[in-house]
Amino acid sequence: MGGFRSSRRLAVAAVAFGVLVAAASAGAAKAPDLAVFATSGDNSELRKAIPIGKTQNARPRIAMSLTPDQFEPIVPGDRLVASGEVQVSTTCVKQEPRCVGRNYDINPKITARIVLSSGQDAAAPSIPLSGTTERLCKQQRPNRNHHCTLAIPNSETTIGDLAALPCAPTACFVNLIVTASNKHAKRGNVVVLGADRPDGSVAQDKGRVNLGQAHAAAPGPSVSASNQLVNPDLPLTITDSEKRRVVYSVPIAAPQKGEILTFDASFVAGISAVHFNTFISSRVITAETPTSTDARGIAKNAIPLKGQATESNGFNCTLGSSGFPNPCTVVKAGAVEFSRDVVDKSTGQPATVYLNVLGAAKPLLAEKVNEIDKVSLGATTSGFTVSRYTP
């Protein structure tokens, strides 16, 4: 018999990795969950823009956050596993309707990190839950990145002495902090959190911050990995809805309600053969087959957020020097929980779903694109790693 705690808040789940139940009598109480999971889910961004400071830590901002009510009070021995993704975009090459802030031609360095904090303030006392990921996000043409993604891989922190926490155990925040910097920055220079639109608005829902909180008695996960490419390339000439291709796939046999998956992936996208800069996007989904590019049926309903294990985000891969130079490495990081047992509807038996990493590509400023023009894909040594925590 198993049990779990589930939050009613949209896009936030608190579920058990493993559960102990005291069942000595019909009225026996359930023991506390051994672990819980939380995610900021859809529309995670808390602000529209990040100011560009002159130094790296001059103007940090919280991009996404988990509040204390989204996970349990911290106790000694807790293992906190944090991950996240964020997309920023340079804007305002010139003063025009899509410009956000003051125009600039500097190339900002972007950093992202996750901390455990006493408040939803970048300056509040904190301890790190991840390393710092950083990227140059080039503004200057012709090799402008424009859109830039930063993935913070799953990282585990074990909590020892509660006195060393920056917060009361019942009042901790998990914050994803972003900085943008360039020594020539001026007041009013910003990067947008998401993507700038022609009308000056900002398209968001490009990332999440995730936390798994496993208590000391929780068992460790089983791990699966693959660096076998499902497709060798990404097409450029078909419609956007059909461009997606599966890069990696890992089967998840008979997942149960309350299971959690944490995952990290990377692959290489090469544009030498197409002779123009290219936008590369990626996402991770739950799918019914290892070649499916859409979450449907039992796979769509298996996890919250309609089978979207990460948001879709991307960057401009450039032939020349930039923050994402050819060949470009795509990095994904995230976590999900199963909200139900996955069962074949026709047989009533446990079913297998797949965690699929998807890629897509779009040409930039190309005068002519032919059917033979494709972005080549390559596997990295680490490939796609999935850790599975069963209830």
Number of C-alpha atoms within 10 A of each C-alpha: 8 13 19 20 16 17 15 9 9 12 15 21 26 27 29 31 30 24 21 17 14 13 12 8 7 7 8 10 11 14 12 15 23 21 30 26 30 27 27 22 24 18 15 20 24 13 14 19 23 23 22 28 24 17 15 18 13 13 17 21 23 22 25 26 25 23 16 18 14 22 27 20 14 22 15 13 16 22 21 22 21 32 28 27 26 28 25 30 23 31 26 21 18 12 13 12 12 17 19 25 18 15 18 20 17 20 24 27 19 24 19 26 24 29 21 25 25 23 20 19 16 19 13 12 14 21 16 15 24 22 14 15 15 19 17 18 27 25 23 16 11 13 20 22 27 24 27 25 26 27 25 25 22 23 15 18 16 16 17 13 10 14 9 9 18 18 20 14 17 13 17 26 24 28 28 30 20 28 25 31 27 18 13 14 20 16 11 14 26 27 29 24 27 26 25 25 14 10 11 16 15 17 14 22 18 23 29 29 29 28 29 29 27 27 24 16 12 21 15 14 15 11 13 14 18 17 20 15 18 17 16 15 21 24 22 22 18 11 10 12 8 12 17 22 23 25 32 28 26 21 18 18 12 15 25 19 22 29 22 28 23 25 24 22 25 22 23 18 25 22 21 15 11 19 13 19 24 25 17 22 18 22 23 29 28 32 27 22 19 19 18 19 24 21 23 17 14 21 25 19 17 25 25 19 17 15 23 22 27 26 22 19 25 26 26 29 33 26 21 14 14 22 26 25 18 20 18 21 18 22 21 25 28 28 28 28 29 23 20 16 17 24 19 14 11 6 8 9 11 15 19 18 23 21 27 29 29 25 27 25 26 22 23 13 9 12 7 9 14 10 9 11 18 22 25 18 22 22 20 17 10 13 20 28 19 22 18 22 23 21 24
